Amino acid sequence: MSRLSESVTRVMHILDGADLGADYTAAQLLSETTARRSLDLSDLSPEEQAALVEGRANHLIPSAAGLAEKIEAAQAAGRPFVVKYGIDPTSPDVHLGHAVPIIIASRFQRMGHHVVFIIGDVTAKIGDPSGRSSDRPPLTDEDIARNLSGYQQQVTPFIDFERADLRFNGEWLNKVTLPELVGVLARVPVSMSLQREDFRTRLADGHGLSVAEFVYSVVMAWDSVAIDADVELGGVDQLLNLQMCRKVMEISEQDPEVVITTPLIEGTDGTGTKMSKSKGNYVGLTASPDDVYGRLMSIPDHLTKPYLQLLTEWTDNEIRVVTKRLEEGTAHPMAIKRILAGEVVAALHGLDAAAAARAEFTARFSKRSFADTQNLPVISLKDHAEDTLGALISRTLDFAPSISAVRRVAQQKGLRLIRESNGDQQPTPLTEASVQQTLGEVVGEIGALEGAELYLKVGRKVARIDA
């Protein structure tokens, strides 16, 4: 029995009938599954390794069998099996959406393979055109250097850089000569780029498309050639870029890499759009434990299962058991969400931080009396009476990324004023129209309550209103 199988057996034993909402059960599960993030997986056969990866992939090209054969061939030759993951530093922040393929890279590393994390300091100047509706503003060297400053630290919770390489593609791309580039471009069919729907849409809509963007995937493919990659990981939106890597490796008379794409994780707002900093529906890898925990507790219930699949070391069998218990009513969705939130906090900040975040969340949102909760934000009614509720929540309190997001909370019955006196609470749901009213108007409409404290609740976030 493999080390992973032994761990799964222990977790299945815990899941069998335990109260998943109990702190003790959550601590047991978290201790076991967090340990998997450093579990040696080298005792798995090439076929088992390929199956473990395939279970979290959208595409595995050419096949899981091809991946297993490639692993076996590297082992037989006594050479490292090279796993490539690349990212362009177009932003200073990495979020959980980026972590999905990085987690797969971590598993490869624990299987005993060699991970090469490539920072696209040259390709960032072109800008990956995948999925974009217009050309990207060019980045300066200063922009790239600023964005690069925290990248390694942000992904260190998943990648052990003492056993992995961190390389910049300027190392080889700055040396590519024009004849070399033309020689490769001459053998790449234009149809490989014209099949891209994003390119066709931009041209049809009259938006710009530069020649540099048109050849981005060819330039990116040089990374695979330079390190002689065996496998490359990326989000499913990178599929065409990764297929170009295989083509350019063929042109360079190398064995084409195996391509693995992973799902684009849905944002925390549950609207169906992918996790993105620009949409405010993301969880940053540098966020505090309390913030990570709180943001994950705020996700809609339907996201719990895919988040468990993509962000944790839980296996399909374990997730099936939990899903069945939810369907049978022997587990509450909030209990599973607490487990998920603890998993991610533990991955980023450690077990102690996860336990503290769970306790803080319980203290803040599970107690009946808000008066017992420490460090709640305070809003002065005197100072903010003329502020509209939407602006107050999104800008002053920073409880939501935009006024539109506040409206969505109201539509979902998550926006309330709560009057509390001696532990008794009188909640007043606020409508979407309230978002445009001033704080003074909203408070005035519910009337005063002598000796009561007044609280504003936005989803799961709470602030006290100081009269």
TAURVEN-V147861 format. One record per run of one state. SS is the DSSP state (~ for helix, > for strand, _ for the rest). FROM is the first residue (numbers start at 1). TO is the last residue. Records with the same first field share a line. If there is no record, write none. Layout:
SS->FROM-TO  FROM-TO
This chain:
_->1-2  16-22  39-45  55-58  62-63  78-81  88-94  111-113  120-122  127-140  149-150  156-164  169-169  174-177  186-190  195-196  205-210  215-215  228-230  252-257  263-265  267-273  275-283  285-288  298-302  312-315  329-332  350-350  366-369  373-376  385-387  397-402  412-414  422-423  430-431  437-437  447-452  459-460  467-467
~->3-15  23-38  46-54  64-77  96-110  123-126  141-148  151-155  170-173  178-185  191-194  197-204  211-214  216-227  236-251  289-297  303-311  316-328  333-349  351-365  370-372  381-384  389-396  403-411  432-436  439-446
>->59-61  82-87  95-95  114-119  165-168  231-235  258-262  266-266  274-274  284-284  377-380  388-388  415-421  424-429  438-438  453-458  461-466
